[in-house]
């Protein structure tokens, strides 16, 4: 199955005009990593990534394969690292002040990363609040 996923993604990327792209798979995290050396892709990754994610996962589903998180040029990996650091800083502030800490708006994937990181602190809890693009995480001190 791993080879089929990689070949499917390689074919899609090649058809888009990137025949030299590298594709690898992290099976544990269900993540497909695509490395594309192209200035346009690098400059527009924030706009391209959701489209690639949607189309590639639609293709995988049609082939009966499991959907995966798509990461181009390690953008998501770096974003995840930043979100974890933000969660840690928020946790530290909440524990020191013993007050709620409001994080900036994030998408569902990023909010989940925060919720998972805060589970390592038994004295804290999290809650997603807000609607749409304003949805964000509140870190709360449990008394």
C-alpha positions in Angstrom: 0.0 0.0 0.0 2.9 2.4 0.8 4.3 2.1 -2.7 0.9 2.6 -4.2 0.4 5.9 -2.3 3.8 7.1 -3.2 3.4 6.3 -6.9 -0.1 7.9 -7.0 1.3 11.1 -5.5 4.3 11.1 -7.8 2.1 10.7 -10.8 -0.1 13.6 -9.8 2.9 15.8 -9.0 4.6 14.9 -12.3 1.4 15.7 -14.3 1.4 19.1 -12.7 4.9 19.7 -14.2 7.1 18.7 -11.3 8.7 15.5 -12.5 11.7 15.8 -10.2 9.7 16.1 -7.0 10.6 13.8 -4.2 7.8 11.9 -2.4 8.1 10.0 0.8 5.7 8.6 3.3 5.6 8.7 7.1 3.3 5.8 7.8 3.1 6.4 11.6 1.8 9.9 11.2 -0.1 9.1 8.0 1.8 11.9 6.3 2.9 12.3 2.7 6.0 14.5 2.3 6.5 16.2 -1.0 9.7 18.1 -1.8 9.5 20.4 -4.8 12.3 22.7 -5.7 10.3 25.5 -7.4 10.3 29.2 -6.5 6.5 29.6 -7.3 5.6 26.7 -5.0 7.8 28.0 -2.2 6.4 31.5 -2.5 2.8 30.3 -2.6 2.9 27.3 -0.4 0.2 28.6 2.0 -2.3 28.8 -0.9 -1.1 25.6 -2.7 -1.0 23.2 0.2 -4.8 23.0 1.0 -5.5 22.4 -2.7 -2.9 19.7 -3.0 -4.2 18.2 0.2 -7.7 18.1 -1.1 -7.0 16.8 -4.6 -4.4 14.2 -3.5 -6.7 12.8 -0.8 -9.6 12.7 -3.3 -7.5 10.6 -5.6 -6.4 8.3 -2.8 -10.0 7.8 -1.6 -11.1 7.0 -5.2 -8.4 4.3 -5.3 -9.5 2.9 -2.0 -6.5 4.2 -0.1 -6.4 5.9 3.3 -6.3 9.7 3.3 -3.0 11.3 4.5 -1.8 14.7 5.7 0.1 16.3 2.8 3.2 18.3 3.6 5.1 20.2 1.0 8.7 21.3 1.6 8.2 20.6 5.3 5.8 23.6 5.7 3.4 21.7 8.0 6.3 20.2 10.0 7.6 23.7 10.7 4.1 25.1 11.4 3.5 22.2 13.9 6.8 23.1 15.7 5.7 26.7 15.9 2.2 25.8 17.2 3.7 23.4 19.9 6.0 26.3 21.0 3.0 28.6 21.2 1.1 26.1 23.2 4.0 25.6 25.6 4.3 29.4 26.1 0.6 29.7 26.7 0.7 26.8 29.2 3.6 28.4 31.1 1.7 31.8 31.2 -1.5 30.1 32.4 0.3 28.2 35.2 2.1 31.4 36.3 -0.9 33.7 36.2 -3.5 31.0 37.0 -5.7 32.8 34.5 -7.1 31.9 31.1 -4.8 32.3 28.1 -6.3 33.0 24.7 -4.3 31.8 21.7 -4.7 33.3 18.2 -7.2 31.9 15.7 -6.1 28.6 14.2 -7.6 26.0 11.9 -8.9 22.7 13.3 -5.6 20.8 12.7 -3.6 23.4 14.5 -6.1 23.6 17.4 -5.8 19.8 17.8 -2.0 20.1 18.1 -2.5 22.6 21.0 -5.1 20.4 22.7 -2.7 17.4 22.5 0.2 19.4 23.8 -1.7 20.7 26.8 -2.8 17.2 27.8 0.8 16.9 29.2 -0.2 19.4 31.8 -2.7 17.9 34.3 -3.3 21.3 35.9 -4.5 22.8 32.6 -7.4 22.3 30.3 -8.3 23.6 26.8 -11.4 24.6 25.0 -12.0 25.7 21.4 -14.1 28.9 21.3 -15.3 31.2 18.5 -16.8 30.6 15.1 -15.3 30.1 11.7 -12.0 31.9 11.1 -12.1 33.3 14.6 -12.1 29.9 16.3 -9.2 29.7 18.8 -8.0 27.8 21.8 -8.4 29.0 25.4 -6.0 27.5 27.9 -7.5 27.3 31.4 -5.9 26.7 34.8 -7.8 24.0 36.7 -8.1 25.0 40.4 
